[in-house]
C-alpha cells in the first residue's frame, strides 16, 4: 500500500522543518521571521506540488526558503534604510532647541545692564533683592540675615525692584 502523495509531502516537510528554519535564520538573522518564511515556503511548496510532480522535493523546499528569506532580507534592509533616512530628514527639520544668536546677544546685554543696575543699588537693597529673586529666600530669611524687620526687608525688595525697572525702563508686570 502506498502513502498518499499529500502525506508524503507533509512528511518530507516535517522531517526537514527544523533544518529549513535554521537555514532561513542564517540568511535573516531572526528566528521568528525564519519560522514565518518556512511556513510560507510550505504553502508554496504544497500548491506547486499539487499542480505538478516535484522530482527533488527537499531541494525544491530549500530553494523556496532561500528565495523567500533573501526577499525578506532585502525588504528589511530597504525598510531600515528608509526609516533611518526618514529620521535623518526629520532631525534636520526640527528647529534647534536654543535661541537665535540675536536673542542670545540681547540676553547677554540684558544681563550686563541688570548687573550694572544691581551694582548701583545700596548694599542692603542689593543683598535683599539678590536673596529674594536669585536665592529664592523668603522675606523672613532676608530680614534675619540683614538683622532688620520683616517689613523693612519687604520694603527693600520692593524698592530694589522698582529701581531696577526704572533704570532698565521696563513696565511693571500686570
C-alpha positions as CSV (number, residue, x, y, z in Angstrom):
1,X,0.0,0.0,0.0
2,X,1.5,3.4,-1.0
3,X,1.4,6.5,1.1
4,X,-0.9,9.2,-0.3
5,X,1.0,11.9,-2.1
6,X,-0.1,14.8,0.2
7,X,1.0,12.8,3.3
8,X,4.4,12.1,1.7
9,X,5.0,15.8,1.0
10,X,4.0,16.7,4.6
11,X,6.3,14.0,5.9
12,X,9.2,15.5,3.9
13,X,8.4,19.0,5.1
14,X,8.1,17.8,8.8
15,X,11.4,15.9,8.6
16,X,13.3,19.0,7.3
17,X,11.4,21.8,9.0
18,X,14.0,22.5,11.7
19,X,16.8,22.4,9.2
20,X,14.9,24.7,6.9
21,X,14.3,27.1,9.8
22,X,17.9,27.2,10.7
23,X,18.8,27.8,7.0
24,X,16.4,30.7,6.8
25,X,17.6,32.0,10.2
26,X,21.2,32.1,8.8
27,X,20.1,34.4,6.0
28,X,17.7,36.6,8.0
29,X,19.3,36.6,11.5
30,X,15.8,36.5,13.0
31,X,14.5,33.1,14.2
32,X,10.8,34.3,14.4
33,X,10.9,35.7,10.9
34,X,12.7,32.5,9.7
35,X,9.8,30.3,11.1
36,X,7.3,32.5,9.2
37,X,9.4,32.1,6.0
38,X,9.4,28.3,6.4
39,X,5.6,28.2,6.8
40,X,5.2,30.4,3.7
41,X,7.5,28.0,1.9
42,X,5.4,25.0,2.9
43,X,2.3,26.7,1.5
44,X,4.0,27.5,-1.8
45,X,5.6,24.0,-2.0
46,X,2.2,22.3,-1.4
47,X,0.5,24.5,-4.0
48,X,3.2,23.8,-6.6
49,X,3.3,20.0,-5.8
50,X,-0.5,19.9,-6.2
51,X,-0.3,21.2,-9.8
52,X,2.7,19.1,-11.0
53,X,5.1,16.4,-9.7
54,X,8.2,17.6,-7.9
55,X,11.3,15.5,-8.7
56,X,13.5,16.7,-5.8
57,X,11.2,17.9,-3.1
58,X,13.8,18.6,-0.5
59,X,15.9,20.7,-2.9
60,X,12.8,22.5,-4.1
61,X,11.8,23.3,-0.5
62,X,15.3,24.7,0.2
63,X,15.1,26.9,-2.9
64,X,11.7,28.3,-1.9
65,X,13.0,29.0,1.6
66,X,16.2,30.7,0.2
67,X,14.2,32.9,-2.2
68,X,11.7,33.9,0.4
69,X,14.5,34.6,3.0
70,X,16.5,36.7,0.5
71,X,13.4,38.6,-0.4
72,X,12.6,39.2,3.3
73,X,16.2,40.3,4.0
74,X,16.1,42.8,1.1
75,X,12.7,44.1,2.3
76,X,14.1,44.5,5.8
77,X,17.2,46.4,4.6
78,X,15.0,48.7,2.5
79,X,12.8,49.4,5.4
80,X,15.8,50.1,7.7
81,X,17.3,52.4,5.1
82,X,14.1,54.2,4.6
83,X,13.4,54.6,8.3
84,X,16.9,55.9,9.1
85,X,16.7,58.3,6.2
86,X,13.3,59.4,7.5
87,X,14.7,60.0,11.0
88,X,17.6,62.0,9.5
89,X,15.3,64.1,7.5
90,X,13.0,64.7,10.5
91,X,16.0,65.7,12.6
92,X,17.1,68.2,10.0
93,X,13.6,69.8,10.0
94,X,13.4,70.1,13.8
95,X,14.3,73.6,15.0
96,X,17.4,73.7,17.1
97,X,16.4,74.0,20.8
98,X,18.4,77.1,21.5
99,X,17.8,80.8,20.9
100,X,19.0,82.6,17.8
101,X,22.3,84.4,18.0
102,X,20.4,87.7,18.1
103,X,18.4,86.6,21.1
104,X,21.5,85.3,22.9
105,X,23.2,88.7,22.3
106,X,20.2,90.6,23.6
107,X,20.1,88.3,26.6
108,X,23.8,89.0,27.3
109,X,23.1,92.7,27.0
110,X,20.2,92.4,29.4
111,X,22.3,90.5,32.0
112,X,25.1,93.1,31.7
113,X,22.6,96.0,32.1
114,X,21.0,94.3,35.1
115,X,24.3,93.7,36.7
116,X,25.2,97.4,36.3
117,X,21.8,98.4,37.8
118,X,22.2,95.9,40.7
119,X,25.8,97.2,41.4
120,X,24.4,100.7,41.6
121,X,21.8,99.8,44.3
122,X,22.6,100.5,48.0
123,X,24.3,97.4,49.5
124,X,21.4,96.2,51.8
125,X,18.9,96.7,49.0
126,X,21.1,94.7,46.5
127,X,21.6,91.9,49.0
128,X,17.8,91.8,49.8
129,X,16.9,91.7,46.1
130,X,19.5,89.1,45.2
131,X,18.5,86.9,48.1
132,X,14.8,87.2,47.1
133,X,15.0,86.9,43.3
134,X,18.1,84.8,42.8
135,X,18.5,82.9,46.1
136,X,14.7,82.2,46.3
137,X,14.8,83.2,50.0
138,X,11.8,84.3,51.9
139,X,11.3,87.9,53.2
140,X,11.7,86.5,56.8
141,X,15.1,84.9,55.8
142,X,16.2,88.2,54.3
143,X,15.2,90.1,57.5
144,X,17.0,87.6,59.7
145,X,20.2,87.8,57.6
146,X,20.2,91.6,57.4
147,X,19.1,92.0,61.0
148,X,16.1,94.1,60.1
149,X,12.3,93.8,60.5
150,X,10.3,91.7,58.0
151,X,8.5,95.0,56.9
152,X,11.9,96.6,56.2
153,X,13.1,93.6,54.3
154,X,9.9,93.6,52.2
155,X,10.3,97.4,51.5
156,X,14.0,96.8,50.4
157,X,12.9,94.2,47.9
158,X,10.1,96.3,46.5
159,X,12.2,99.4,46.2
160,X,15.0,97.4,44.6
161,X,12.6,96.0,42.0
162,X,11.2,99.5,41.3
163,X,14.7,101.0,40.9
164,X,15.7,98.2,38.5
165,X,12.6,98.6,36.4
166,X,13.1,102.4,36.3
167,X,16.7,102.2,35.2
168,X,16.0,99.4,32.7
169,X,12.9,101.3,31.5
170,X,10.6,98.3,31.8
171,X,7.0,98.5,32.8
172,X,6.0,96.5,36.0
173,X,4.3,93.2,35.4
174,X,0.5,93.3,35.3
